[in-house]
């Protein structure tokens, strides 16, 4: 296996941060909420030479084929409560909808605006529909037809631009800044735009609370390694902040990216944020991001044990292999298996991460195949 990007931080498991605010109670108030499954894959454990492998399956999360709605719903709740002067503590989505419809005439109601390469925009559009609000979603070239159809199916306005993902974010932010009603719900941060991305990260934390609960319920050890696909790094930020909180025995944390868009790995090697060219298409559409989130960067630099990149063919094979094992996974979600395979194929990298024959691994399968078909 070729290894274009590899980064290792031997001090990552010594770093600690304050526990993030939990959005679990809010998510439990959503109609249809239930924890997604943590699925044992013994064939992969045998292949990788470890004790157990478990997949956190996000192919069905509140009726959507990815985890993104956790962040989009919580951030939207927090942002709307702030705009309306409401207390977010103990707020539920039905109560928030009632407040919005009673307090504001149609013309004055917020329009949720975002840029997306697929799943985040679909999630924002779903949240808008649940709240009785309009949404406008900006997309770059290369977004899957399934995601486009899903966004339109929620009733959102779709704005397709022949630009890169980073440029589409700029366009959405500029449009929202020039409107009195637009409310930008973006999952990356920059100077002057921090609160909403931070609330999105808090929302993602529910997924890791569910992993803790499932492992405790099944009396499982570990985990000893958690592998996460990364785009701008917001989801990885949530992972780092969860597992680097003061309590517990911290696992090794691995980020996985496409070789063609490894902005996190390249930034970690450089020890400062760098941007990469994302004009080359990838089947890992949701990971095809060129610039790390400014909000998440300090946590990623301090708390990630390792970062690796994978090829398109390695990802395709991981999708096929997971499918053969009965695990639904789109390319972004399957990237974690491709990355773990590449890392654990080398004995020195296994030793760096403390992986042994008895280790327990968790693969974060962040999307189903319907979200981003294999091309």
Secondary structure per residue as TSV (DSSP state, phi and psi in degrees):
chain	resnum	aa	ss	phi	psi
A	1	X	-	360.0	131.0
A	2	X	-	-72.6	151.7
A	3	X	-	-131.8	87.6
A	4	X	S	-73.8	-39.5
A	5	X	-	-128.1	128.8
A	6	X	E	-148.4	132.6
A	7	X	E	-137.6	140.7
A	8	X	E	-140.9	133.1
A	9	X	-	-118.2	104.6
A	10	X	T	-69.5	-12.6
A	11	X	T	-100.7	2.1
A	12	X	G	-60.0	-39.0
A	13	X	G	-77.0	-4.7
A	14	X	G	-90.9	-15.4
A	15	X	-	-79.8	143.2
A	16	X	-	-132.7	149.5
A	17	X	B	-137.7	165.3
A	18	X	-	-69.8	143.6
A	19	X	-	-60.7	136.7
A	20	X	-	-71.2	158.4
A	21	X	-	-66.3	138.0
A	22	X	-	-87.5	135.7
A	23	X	-	-104.8	10.6
A	24	X	H	-60.6	-42.0
A	25	X	H	-62.7	-40.2
A	26	X	H	-62.6	-47.0
A	27	X	H	-63.6	-34.4
A	28	X	H	-64.2	-20.0
A	29	X	T	-82.3	-10.6
A	30	X	S	-77.0	138.4
A	31	X	T	-61.4	125.2
A	32	X	T	89.4	2.7
A	33	X	-	-66.7	134.4
A	34	X	-	-156.4	151.2
A	35	X	-	-60.5	138.4
A	36	X	-	-74.8	161.8
A	37	X	-	-78.2	151.8
A	38	X	E	-112.3	106.6
A	39	X	E	-104.0	128.8
A	40	X	E	-78.6	135.6
A	41	X	-	-126.6	78.5
A	42	X	H	-61.9	-29.7
A	43	X	H	-63.3	-36.9
A	44	X	H	-71.7	-34.7
A	45	X	H	-60.5	-42.3
A	46	X	H	-64.1	-45.5
A	47	X	H	-60.9	-43.0
A	48	X	H	-86.0	-7.7
A	49	X	T	70.4	43.1
A	50	X	S	-130.9	173.9
A	51	X	S	-72.0	-48.8
A	52	X	E	-148.9	148.5
A	53	X	E	-127.3	129.0
A	54	X	E	-124.3	138.2
A	55	X	E	-107.2	126.2
A	56	X	E	-85.6	107.3
A	57	X	E	-91.3	107.3
A	58	X	-	-104.4	23.1
A	59	X	S	-71.6	-14.6
A	60	X	S	-140.8	98.0
A	61	X	B	-124.5	104.7
A	62	X	T	54.5	40.2
A	63	X	T	83.5	2.4
A	64	X	B	-115.5	157.9
A	65	X	S	-90.2	28.4
A	66	X	B	-164.3	168.6
A	67	X	T	-79.8	-10.7
A	68	X	T	-58.7	-26.5
A	69	X	H	-63.4	-23.3
A	70	X	H	-60.2	-46.1
A	71	X	H	-75.7	-42.9
A	72	X	H	-62.6	-41.3
A	73	X	H	-68.9	-45.3
A	74	X	H	-67.4	-43.7
A	75	X	H	-64.7	-39.9
A	76	X	H	-64.1	-42.3
A	77	X	H	-58.6	-49.7
A	78	X	H	-62.2	-42.7
A	79	X	H	-68.2	-41.2
A	80	X	H	-69.7	-37.9
A	81	X	H	-61.2	-41.1
A	82	X	H	-64.7	-41.6
A	83	X	H	-66.8	-35.3
A	84	X	H	-93.1	-2.6
A	85	X	T	72.8	32.1
A	86	X	-	-102.6	156.3
A	87	X	-	-85.6	125.9
A	88	X	-	-76.8	-23.3
A	89	X	T	-60.3	128.5
A	90	X	T	66.6	11.9
A	91	X	-	-73.2	142.1
A	92	X	-	-117.7	161.9
A	93	X	H	-66.0	-42.1
A	94	X	H	-60.2	-41.0
A	95	X	H	-64.6	-39.2
A	96	X	H	-64.3	-42.5
A	97	X	H	-59.7	-43.5
A	98	X	H	-61.7	-42.0
A	99	X	H	-60.0	-46.6
A	100	X	H	-62.1	-48.1
A	101	X	H	-69.1	-30.5
A	102	X	H	-81.4	-33.9
A	103	X	H	-88.0	-26.5
A	104	X	S	-126.2	135.1
A	105	X	-	-68.8	162.7
A	106	X	G	-54.5	-43.7
A	107	X	G	-66.2	-22.6
A	108	X	G	-98.6	-2.4
A	109	X	S	-74.0	143.2
A	110	X	-	-61.8	145.1
A	111	X	E	-105.5	120.5
A	112	X	E	-78.2	126.1
A	113	X	E	-122.8	139.4
A	114	X	E	-156.8	163.7
A	115	X	E	-110.8	148.2
A	116	X	E	-154.5	155.5
A	117	X	S	-107.0	17.8
A	118	X	S	148.2	-84.7
A	119	X	H	-72.8	-37.4
A	120	X	H	-63.7	-44.2
A	121	X	H	-64.0	-38.6
A	122	X	H	-61.9	-40.8
A	123	X	H	-66.1	-43.4
A	124	X	H	-63.0	-41.6
A	125	X	H	-61.8	-39.5
A	126	X	H	-64.5	-44.3
A	127	X	H	-62.6	-41.6
A	128	X	H	-59.5	-45.1
A	129	X	H	-62.1	-40.0
A	130	X	H	-65.2	-30.4
A	131	X	H	-91.3	-3.0
A	132	X	T	74.7	27.8
A	133	X	-	-111.4	160.2
A	134	X	E	-82.3	157.2
A	135	X	E	-138.8	148.6
A	136	X	E	-131.4	122.9
A	137	X	E	-120.7	123.5
A	138	X	E	-96.8	134.2
A	139	X	E	-130.5	147.8
A	140	X	-	-87.4	-179.3
A	141	X	T	-67.2	150.0
A	142	X	T	96.4	-3.7
A	143	X	-	-70.0	136.8
A	144	X	-	-64.0	150.4
A	145	X	H	-62.9	-32.9
A	146	X	H	-62.0	-44.4
A	147	X	H	-66.1	-41.9
A	148	X	H	-59.8	-46.4
A	149	X	H	-63.0	-39.2
A	150	X	H	-63.6	-43.7
A	151	X	H	-62.6	-46.7
A	152	X	H	-65.2	-34.7
A	153	X	H	-65.0	-21.5
A	154	X	T	-83.5	-2.5
A	155	X	T	89.8	10.6
A	156	X	-	-81.4	150.5
A	157	X	E	-77.8	133.2
A	158	X	E	-110.2	128.7
A	159	X	E	-117.6	105.5
A	160	X	E	-94.5	126.6
A	161	X	-	-122.4	139.8
A	162	X	S	-84.1	67.1
A	163	X	S	-142.4	170.7
A	164	X	-	-74.9	168.1
A	165	X	H	-58.6	-46.0
A	166	X	H	-61.7	-38.6
A	167	X	H	-69.6	-33.8
A	168	X	H	-68.6	-37.4
A	169	X	H	-57.8	-44.8
A	170	X	H	-60.6	-40.7
A	171	X	H	-65.3	-43.1
A	172	X	H	-64.7	-43.0
A	173	X	H	-64.2	-40.5
A	174	X	H	-64.8	-43.2
A	175	X	H	-62.9	-43.3
A	176	X	H	-65.8	-36.8
A	177	X	H	-66.1	-24.0
A	178	X	T	-96.9	14.1
A	179	X	-	-126.1	143.1
A	180	X	S	-79.5	-22.8
A	181	X	S	-103.0	-26.0
A	182	X	E	-61.6	139.8
A	183	X	E	-126.9	110.6
A	184	X	E	-77.4	122.0
A	185	X	-	-115.3	82.7
A	186	X	-	-110.8	142.2
A	187	X	S	-98.5	26.9
A	188	X	S	-138.8	152.4
A	189	X	-	-113.3	153.9
A	190	X	B	-148.9	176.2
A	191	X	T	-58.4	124.8
A	192	X	T	88.8	-5.8
A	193	X	B	-134.4	89.8
A	194	X	-	-127.7	-38.7
A	195	X	H	-60.8	-51.7
A	196	X	H	-64.3	-45.2
A	197	X	H	-58.4	-35.3
A	198	X	H	-66.5	-38.3
A	199	X	H	-69.2	-33.5
A	200	X	H	-61.6	-44.7
A	201	X	H	-60.6	-42.7
A	202	X	H	-58.9	-40.9
A	203	X	H	-62.8	-38.8
A	204	X	H	-63.4	-24.0
A	205	X	H	-59.3	-24.5
A	206	X	H	-56.1	-38.9
A	207	X	H	-59.3	-40.5
A	208	X	H	-76.5	-31.0
A	209	X	H	-62.3	-38.7
A	210	X	H	-64.4	-40.0
A	211	X	H	-60.6	-46.6
A	212	X	H	-55.6	-47.3
A	213	X	H	-64.2	-41.5
A	214	X	H	-67.4	-41.5
A	215	X	H	-67.2	-36.7
A	216	X	H	-67.1	-41.8
A	217	X	H	-63.1	-36.3
A	218	X	T	-93.5	5.3
A	219	X	T	54.1	46.1
A	220	X	-	-90.7	142.9
A	221	X	-	-77.6	162.1
A	222	X	-	81.7	-151.8
A	223	X	-	-75.2	159.4
A	224	X	S	-101.4	-20.8
A	225	X	E	-146.3	132.7
A	226	X	E	-121.4	126.9
A	227	X	E	-110.8	133.4
A	228	X	E	-133.0	130.3
A	229	X	E	-75.5	145.6
A	230	X	-	-132.0	141.7
A	231	X	S	-109.5	-91.6
A	232	X	S	-86.0	-15.0
A	233	X	S	107.7	6.3
A	234	X	H	-67.0	-42.6
A	235	X	H	-67.3	-41.6
A	236	X	H	-63.2	-33.8
A	237	X	H	-60.3	-44.4
A	238	X	H	-63.1	-40.7
A	239	X	H	-61.6	-47.8
A	240	X	H	-62.3	-47.4
A	241	X	H	-64.2	-33.2
A	242	X	H	-69.2	-50.2
A	243	X	H	-84.8	-8.0
A	244	X	T	-106.7	15.0
A	245	X	B	-71.4	162.1
A	246	X	S	-60.1	-29.5
A	247	X	S	-83.4	150.2
A	248	X	S	88.9	173.0
A	249	X	-	-95.7	110.2
A	250	X	-	-70.1	134.3
A	251	X	-	-83.3	167.8
A	252	X	E	-72.6	140.9
A	253	X	E	-120.9	125.5
A	254	X	E	-120.4	130.0
A	255	X	E	-102.4	146.3
A	256	X	E	-130.6	133.1
A	257	X	E	-137.5	164.0
A	258	X	E	-68.8	146.3
A	259	X	G	-59.3	-29.7
A	260	X	G	-83.4	-6.7
A	261	X	G	-147.8	54.5
A	262	X	-	-95.6	61.6
A	263	X	H	-67.8	-32.7
A	264	X	H	-71.8	-49.0
A	265	X	H	-59.8	-45.0
A	266	X	H	-66.8	-35.8
A	267	X	H	-67.5	-41.2
A	268	X	H	-63.5	-42.6
A	269	X	H	-62.6	-39.8
A	270	X	H	-78.4	-16.4
A	271	X	T	67.2	21.1
A	272	X	S	-157.6	155.4
A	273	X	-	-64.2	134.0
A	274	X	-	-130.5	155.0
A	275	X	B	-105.3	145.5
A	276	X	-	-123.1	158.0
A	277	X	-	-74.4	126.2
A	278	X	-	-114.8	22.4
A	279	X	-	-74.5	-18.0
A	280	X	S	-79.4	124.3
A	281	X	-	-68.6	152.1
A	282	X	-	-136.9	145.9
A	283	X	S	-67.9	-20.6
A	284	X	-	-86.1	64.6
A	285	X	G	-55.6	-44.1
A	286	X	G	-69.3	-12.4
A	287	X	G	-103.7	2.5
A	288	X	-	-85.0	65.1
A	289	X	-	-119.1	143.2
A	290	X	-	-102.7	-14.5
A	291	X	B	-136.9	127.4
A	292	X	-	-63.3	148.5
A	293	X	-	-65.1	128.4
A	294	X	H	-63.2	-31.4
A	295	X	H	-67.6	-43.3
A	296	X	H	-83.2	-19.0
A	297	X	H	-53.7	-48.0
A	298	X	H	-59.1	-40.0
A	299	X	H	-67.1	-39.4
A	300	X	H	-65.7	-43.7
A	301	X	H	-63.1	-40.2
A	302	X	H	-82.9	-34.4
A	303	X	H	-112.5	-10.8
A	304	X	-	-80.2	130.0
A	305	X	-	-73.3	-39.0
A	306	X	E	-156.4	157.4
A	307	X	E	-141.2	141.3
A	308	X	E	-144.2	156.2
A	309	X	E	-117.9	156.1
A	310	X	E	-130.6	155.1
A	311	X	-	-85.4	167.9
A	312	X	H	-61.9	-43.5
A	313	X	H	-65.7	-38.5
A	314	X	H	-63.1	-38.3
A	315	X	H	-69.7	-43.2
A	316	X	H	-57.6	-43.1
A	317	X	H	-64.1	-38.6
A	318	X	H	-64.3	-39.2
A	319	X	H	-60.2	-47.6
A	320	X	H	-61.6	-43.9
A	321	X	H	-67.7	-40.8
A	322	X	H	-65.3	-40.9
A	323	X	H	-60.5	-41.3
A	324	X	H	-63.7	-25.8
A	325	X	T	-90.1	3.6
A	326	X	T	85.5	10.8
A	327	X	-	-102.0	114.8
A	328	X	-	-71.3	129.8
A	329	X	-	-156.9	127.3
A	330	X	-	-80.6	175.6
A	331	X	H	-58.6	-40.0
A	332	X	H	-63.6	-44.4
A	333	X	H	-68.1	-39.7
A	334	X	H	-70.9	-17.4
A	335	X	H	-56.2	-30.0
A	336	X	H	-64.4	-40.4
A	337	X	H	-64.6	-44.0
A	338	X	H	-59.1	-41.1
A	339	X	H	-68.6	-43.5
A	340	X	H	-63.5	-41.7
A	341	X	H	-56.6	-46.3
A	342	X	H	-65.0	-41.6
A	343	X	H	-69.2	-47.6
A	344	X	H	-79.0	-6.4
A	345	X	T	-69.9	-14.4
A	346	X	S	-113.1	125.5
A	347	X	H	-64.1	-33.1
A	348	X	H	-69.5	-36.7
A	349	X	H	-71.2	-38.1
A	350	X	H	-57.7	-44.3
A	351	X	H	-65.8	-39.7
A	352	X	H	-59.3	-36.7
A	353	X	H	-92.4	-1.7
A	354	X	T	71.9	30.2
A	355	X	-	-90.5	127.6
A	356	X	-	-125.5	-178.8
A	357	X	T	-64.5	-18.6
A	358	X	T	-102.7	2.7
A	359	X	-	-66.8	150.0
A	360	X	E	-109.3	124.9
A	361	X	E	-111.1	143.4
A	362	X	E	-119.9	122.3
A	363	X	E	-99.8	124.0
A	364	X	E	-87.4	103.5
A	365	X	E	-92.8	92.1
A	366	X	-	-81.2	-10.1
A	367	X	B	-153.3	154.9
A	368	X	-	-87.0	168.5
A	369	X	G	-64.5	-29.8
A	370	X	G	-64.0	-26.3
A	371	X	G	-71.9	-30.2
A	372	X	S	-155.1	85.9
A	373	X	-	-60.0	152.0
A	374	X	-	-74.0	121.7
A	375	X	-	-111.2	360.0
